[in-house]
C-alpha cells in the first residue's frame, strides 16, 4: 500500500471538509468518510502511519479525524 497516496487522498478529503464553518462537523465529516469508504487495509495503514509519527504531511484536520477513527476502532 502506497502510504504517500493514502496521505494525498486523506488530505483531499480534509481540504473538502475544511470549508465547513463548524470545526466539529468537519472532523466528523473526514472521520466518517474514512470509516465508510476506505477499506480496512487503507484505514489501518493511514492510522499506523499517523501513530508512528507520520503526521508530517497530513493536514491538522485529518490528524484530528484519524484520532477519532482510531478511538472508534478501539471501542469496537
HUVEN-V913478 format. One record per residue. RES is the residue in one small letter. PHI is phi in whole degrees, 0 to 359 (none if undefined). Layout:
{{RES,PHI} {RES,PHI}}
//
This chain:
{{x,none} {x,278} {x,296} {x,295} {x,292} {x,296} {x,298} {x,299} {x,296} {x,298} {x,293} {x,296} {x,297} {x,299} {x,297} {x,299} {x,283} {x,298} {x,284} {x,294} {x,290} {x,261} {x,299} {x,298} {x,295} {x,295} {x,298} {x,299} {x,296} {x,295} {x,299} {x,296} {x,297} {x,296} {x,291} {x,278} {x,249} {x,265} {x,290} {x,306} {x,298} {x,294} {x,301} {x,298} {x,293} {x,289} {x,295} {x,297} {x,298} {x,295} {x,288} {x,269} {x,87} {x,274} {x,296} {x,299} {x,97} {x,266} {x,297} {x,305} {x,299} {x,292} {x,301} {x,297} {x,295} {x,295} {x,297} {x,292} {x,299} {x,299} {x,297} {x,292} {x,292} {x,294} {x,284} {x,285}}
//
